[in-house]
């Protein structure tokens, strides 16, 4: 899922960049990408400026799956929030800016 998220959010990303971002071995990422290409979730395109570099791009199948997953997550979170009291929802809403800041700080440390 993380490989798919990176290709979705950064079309043209390379296997090496994904490996660095996810702290994985490039050969493991390459194997994952080969399977995702075979399954129709992404495409490989040779960089026109450097034929040795392969850039990865999402396919319509991947974009549709990403949208469907995001929609399901939205519904799930909305349904779960609806079961909480108004005070609980207010506390969660008030904490969101600090949680975003925390996530950004953790991301920059990784």
Residue pairs with C-beta under 8 A, 6 or more apart in sequence:
2 22
3 18
3 22
3 29
3 32
3 33
3 36
4 36
4 41
4 42
4 58
4 62
4 65
4 66
6 13
6 17
6 18
6 21
6 22
7 13
7 18
7 42
7 56
7 57
7 58
7 62
8 58
8 62
8 63
8 66
10 17
11 55
11 56
11 57
11 58
12 45
12 55
12 56
12 57
13 55
13 56
14 53
14 54
14 55
14 56
15 26
15 29
15 30
15 33
15 54
15 56
16 26
18 24
18 29
18 33
18 56
19 25
19 26
19 28
19 29
22 29
23 110
33 42
33 44
33 56
36 42
36 62
37 43
37 44
40 59
40 61
40 62
41 58
41 59
41 61
41 62
41 65
42 56
42 57
42 58
42 59
42 62
43 56
43 57
43 58
43 59
44 54
44 55
44 56
44 57
45 54
45 55
45 56
45 57
46 53
46 54
46 55
47 53
47 54
47 55
58 66
81 89
81 92
84 92
